[in-house]
Amino acid sequence: MSEARLFRRSFDALPEIFGFTEAFFARQGVDREILTAVDFVVEELFTNMVKYGAAADPGSEVRIEIEAVGGERQQRLARRRG
């Protein structure tokens, strides 16, 4: 099972991103400690995409996909041009 969503490339999107990951992990019954670690990584990657990519591509969005594969979870972040 996977879910994906687009977020505007802005620090203001972080609460929405955390809500997205939290809802997915709750539906999957994943331990909250794992969610905290995943949110940390997603925040770091997203922050880098905002800081170093927004000036060159201000209309872009970031697509975040979370996938449950067996007992593991995979996250992907990708830039989407506006």
HUHU-V59422 format. One record per backbone hydrogen bond with DSSP energy under -0.5 kcal/mol. CO is the residue of the C=O (numbers start at 1). NH is the residue of the N-H. If there is no record, write none. Layout:
# HUHU-V59422
co->[CO	CO]
nh->[NH	NH]
This chain:
# HUHU-V59422
co->[1	3	5	7	8	10	11	13	14	15	16	17	18	19	20	21	22	23	24	25	25	26	31	31	32	33	34	35	36	37	38	39	40	41	42	43	44	45	46	47	48	49	50	53	57	60	61	62	62	63	64	65	66	67	67	68	69	72	74	76	78	80]
nh->[68	66	64	62	10	13	14	17	18	19	20	21	22	23	24	25	26	27	28	29	30	29	34	35	36	37	38	39	40	41	42	43	44	45	46	47	48	49	50	51	52	53	54	57	60	9	80	7	64	78	5	76	3	69	74	70	72	69	67	65	63	61]
